[in-house]
Amino acid sequence: MADRRLCHEMPPVERVETRVLQAGEQDGRPWVRLEETPFYPEGGGQPADRGAIDGIAVLDVRVHGAEVLHFVERPLPAGRAVVAEIDLVRRTDHSQQHTAQHALTALLLERHGRRTTAFHLGESYTAIEIAGDVPSEATLREWEAELNAEVRRDPPVRARWVEPEALAELPVRSRGLPDGHTGPVRLVEIEGLDLNTCGGTHVARLGELQLVHLLDAAPARGGVRLRFLAGGRVFRRLHGMLALEAELKARLGTGPEELGVVLDKWQAERQRLARRVRELEVEQAERVAAELAAQPGPRLGRFLPGAGPELLKAVAGAVLERRPEAVVALVGEDGEPPQACLLVQAGPAGPPDVSAIGARLRERLGARGGGRGRNFQARGGRWPAADPVFPTEE
């Protein structure tokens, strides 16, 4: 006999006195079946309810055939009378997101010919995948306005059960049923907007969504992934943005209407400083190159703390302009935490292959990298500042 589920009641049943029918364990996780349960089990794209049974946390709820298994924090004995209570905040949130999905899916199909192909209700956002090209920002706002007009219309949301053969006579948007389904089919109707098969939880009136915000749209699996927020999630995002605005105002000493001007000034200053840094790096590269090029021998090496890969290339290039027969090995160190970078390069009149030299230095560093011909690069590890790059015996 199927366990009696109260999760489909509208308004939701938050608390019920019931009895543990059966207790067991699966993969080390204790579970119980209840005579009747207010908990929604995961399915149809909607996550399971959370809550407690006699104060013991319910960590997950799953369907096993006709049975509903409640995975609990610690075991409960079969036959015990218990109080089962759902997390109503979580249920309300999921019901708002799921009903918003029905409304959005119906609106996009009926008014814009965009068919929904997938649905995901996540912890921070809900997403549907729809056919067609990625809509523009202006189109997203138009869809959002249409959907919120339906929310303000506040039609009732009703659920009813029908026999499978009755579906053919009804204007049902989707007639798909889970594999192995038998018996009556649950329909959820948003009056004047949608009629669809669904086993999930929903609000009683569309106005309970309060507000729906379409976050963004991006390409996904040959169609479009459209992310949105409904109800409490919209207000949490709004409150977060207002808090961020207040923090920026406190730090920058200006209101949101002036942020664009402030950021433009910062960007201009950043570009000026970046140009000056490049000029200083060129000057440093020339100075270091002159010092290295003046050293005797065909192998010239230097450890340059604070130098990244680009400065190493600039120094090596300037050295080899002066000493085309030489091999230059430079070790820099940048980043946070600091990490070594290695460049070994031969001039046009130098040896045709520096890979052996590069490999020896890479091993000393404990770095990763490689190269062929006259160029070898690696990154990782740390270089002891007191060690010469090329020992005197080399």
C-alpha positions, 0 to 999 in steps of 0.5 A: 500500500502506498504511503499517504502523502500530504505534501500535495495539500494546499495550503501546505500541511506543516505539522502532522502527528503520525507513526513510524511504519518501518525503519531501516538503513541504506548505505549507512544512513538511517531511514523511516517510513511514516503512516502519513507524511507532510514531506515532499520527496525529491522529484520532477526537478524539485528538491526534497523538503527538510524538517524534523521528526520528533526533533530529529533532523530529516536530511533527505526524502526519497521515493522508493516504489510506492514508499517514501523514505525519510533519511534522518540524522539518527535512527527512530524505532518502528511503531513509535508515535511521532510528530513530523514537521516540515521546514515551511520556509524552504517549502514556501521557497520551492513552491514559489519557484516551481509555480513561477516556472509553470507560469513562465514556461506557459507564457513563453510557449503560448505567446512566444513559441519558446518550448521549455526542454528542462527545469532545475530548481537550485539553492540560489536560482531556478533555471529552465532551458528553452528552444531558440536563440539567446534573447536580448536584454530588452526581450528579457525585460519584456518577458519579465513584465508580461510575467509580473502582469500575470502575478498581479492578476493573481489567478488561483492555482489549483490541483486535481487528479484525473484518470489517464484516459481523461488527459486526451480531452483536456488542454494539458500543456505537457502529457509526459508521465514518469516511467512506470506511472499507474493510476490517477494523474495530478494536474496543476492549473493556473487559471487562464494561463496553464494546465499541466501534469505535475507532482510538485508543490505550488502556491495557492494563488499566483500573487503569492509569487510577489515578484519574478525577476529574470536574471540572465540568458545564456547558450545551453545545449543547442538552446537557451538557459534562462535563470530566474528568481521568484518571491523571497529570493527576489527580495533577498537579492534586493536586500543584498544589492542595497547592502552593497550599495550602502557599503560602496557609498560609505567607502567611496563617499558617493551615491550610486548615481555617481559610481559610473563617474568614479569608476571612469576616473579609476579606470583612467588612473589604472591605465596611466599607472599601467603605462608607467609600469611598462615604461619602468619595466623597459628601463629596468630590462635595459639596465639589467640587460646591460649588466648581464651582457657585460659579464664574461662567458656564453651562459648568462644567468640572474635571479630577478625577485618580483619579475614576472614572465613578461619582464623576463622576456624583455630582459632576455631579448635585450641581452641577446641583442647585445650577445647573440651567441649567448644563452640567457637563463632568468628566474623571476618570482611573482604572484601571491603566494610567490611562485618562481618562473623560469626562462631559458633562451639562446640567441640566434648565434647561440646553441640551437637547443636549450632544453637540457639546460632548461630541464636541469634548472626546472628540476632545481626549482621543482617546477613544471614546463618545457620547451624546444629549440632556443626557448624553454619556460617553466613555472612553480617552486621557489628559488633560493635567492643566494644560489647562482643560476649558473654555478661557476663550474658550468 
